[in-house]
Amino acid sequence: MLESLYIENFAIINQIQIDFHSGMTVLTGETGAGKSIIIDAIGQLLGQRTQPNFVKENRDYAYIEGVFTSNEKINTLLDEMHIPSDTQLIVSKKITKDGKSSIKINYRSTTQMLLKTVMSNLVDIHSQFETHQLFKQSYHLQVLDDYCGKKLSILKEKYFNNFNQYKKLEKEYKQLKNEELSDEQYDFYLSQKNEIDELHLDDFDEEEFIKERNELNNFEKNAKHISQYKNIMDSSKGMMSLFKDGLNELASIDSSKIQDLHDQLYDAYYSIEGINDDIYDYLQLSNFSEERYNEVQDTYFKLNKLKRKYGASIENILDFRAELDKKIQYFENRESVISTLESKLKTNQENAFKIALDISKLRQENALILENEVKEILKDLYLPQVDFKFQFEKTNLTENGMDSVCIVVSTNVGQVAKPLQKIASGGELSRIMLAIKTACQHNENNTIIFDEADTGVSGKVAESIGKIMKEISKNQQVICITHLAQVACFANHHLQISKQLKSNDTNVKITILSDEDSIIELAKMISGKEITEQSIAHAKQLKKNNV
């Protein structure tokens, strides 16, 4: 569930902090007060697209942070993404005025895609816009599969692995079947394979090889420097020779003081000569091999050549060689290879088809249950005459199995069921979507947000919508934006959203309403700005009946 929300410099909001609770929370206020802006801010934490105009005018950035109750499924996802997990999930998004954004989950930077993956398991926003998803046939299959739950997920994963292998084999089979190799092509493949095999890359440790090459290269450079040093020090006119000549000149001076200094320099001369011998021994004692150095350089040159021709890494080169092996084998044993591939292809297709049948059977069984649940909920929403069905058609194997699924409805008795976008009105669509959402709510600790899902209804229909939202809130957190007192009266928590104008600036204010204040707000929603005794009495009655 959503525990708290902090918003700063977002749209017309300066800074607000909202604490949420379990049960049902309603947000009410006049049109344009900023209710939907709060839902937009939550949407940013779910991975919705960022827009530059989200940043408040004359501000450099907008910042949104939400604290959510985590669960085992979320923590497993976070562990897979190498993000720290805990009992709470802290999600933040910073949007700069140029439209760029930075996202963090538990204070670890992440991407929009990963944010969507995580939050899709935690929060669901039901809005007027989302109702239009019912027009997309792909959404119909998604609804049904979500309802089928874990058992279907396991089957689909098994099917997906088989289907992918089947498509891979099918592609390979078609390529080999259509490729007619000439003798020249065969010789070319053999020459490529021999070129690769020359380096014995199967057991090649590239890291150790590069390390050895660096050491050999360093030795060559070091040897060059030592050779130059030796030439400076030990040539006929080198420093050591000149040093010795200088010592001989000093030795001819008849002075005890100079003789003492001469002796010190003489000792230094032989000390330097000893150090030089150690330096020269470095070259003699090294394991450097000119032959090995040339061999390594040659291998390095050939390896880079292979990378340029066949792939950027040894793994890519070996994959390329594996493809060559298949082509060569195919050329040498064409009939046998095709026969083996046909057999594998047939087996894999049969396995995929068998699992697809199991998936289809499970879908159809659950479709009947879901249809009945939706129709029962629609009765409560004053649409008793609506017939709601999942229409199945068999297709060729696809990544989703062998089913094409379409939701069809008839809104009047005796009417032929048709795709709902062709037959349902706006108010009916909204209620059908609400019924689907209600029937498909299995997950506890999740949050469902209804953003004016009661648009286009009133009276007893609105009351039935509020009753259903209240029922959902027994198992998961419900946050609802509404203009209808018949819906708002069911709330456990009531937040009033208002707009404030101050010093040429517009800001949004959140007020937590007490039971008494909530009744006044409900009365205002019933009768408008002028609150009457009758509207207060009506509001009290709504509260009393539906708390």
Sequence and secondary structure as in RCSB ss.txt:
>XXXX:A:sequence
MLESLYIENFAIINQIQIDFHSGMTVLTGETGAGKSIIIDAIGQLLGQRTQPNFVKENRDYAYIEGVFTSNEKIN
TLLDEMHIPSDTQLIVSKKITKDGKSSIKINYRSTTQMLLKTVMSNLVDIHSQFETHQLFKQSYHLQVLDDYCGK
KLSILKEKYFNNFNQYKKLEKEYKQLKNEELSDEQYDFYLSQKNEIDELHLDDFDEEEFIKERNELNNFEKNAKH
ISQYKNIMDSSKGMMSLFKDGLNELASIDSSKIQDLHDQLYDAYYSIEGINDDIYDYLQLSNFSEERYNEVQDTY
FKLNKLKRKYGASIENILDFRAELDKKIQYFENRESVISTLESKLKTNQENAFKIALDISKLRQENALILENEVK
EILKDLYLPQVDFKFQFEKTNLTENGMDSVCIVVSTNVGQVAKPLQKIASGGELSRIMLAIKTACQHNENNTIIF
DEADTGVSGKVAESIGKIMKEISKNQQVICITHLAQVACFANHHLQISKQLKSNDTNVKITILSDEDSIIELAKM
ISGKEITEQSIAHAKQLKKNNV
>XXXX:A:secstr
 EEEEEEEEETTEEEEEEE  SSEEEEE STTSSHHHHHHHHHHHTT    GGGB TT SEEEEEEEEE  HHHH
HHHHHTT    SEEEEEEEEETTS EEEEETTEEE HHHHHHHHTTTEEEEEHHHHGGGG HHHHHHHHHHHH H
HHHHHHHHHHHHHHHHHHHHHHHHHHHH    HHHHHHHHHHHHHHHTT GGG  HHHHHHHHHHHHHHHHHHHH
HHHHHHHHHSTTSHHHHHHHHHHHHHTS  HHHHHHHHHHHHHHHHHHHHHHHHHHHHHHS   HHHHHHHHHHH
HHHHHHHHHH SSHHHHHHHHHHHHHHHHHHHSHHHHHHHHHHHHHHHHHHHHHHHHHHHHHHHHHHHHHHHHHH
HHHHHTT TT EEEEEEEEEEEETTEEEEEEEEEESSTT   EEGGGT  HHHHHHHHHHHHHHT   TT EEEE
ESTTTT  HHHHHHHHHHHHHHTTTSEEEEE S HHHHTT SEEEEEEEEEETTEEEEEEEE  HHHHHHHHHHH
HH SS  HHHHHHHHHHHHHH 
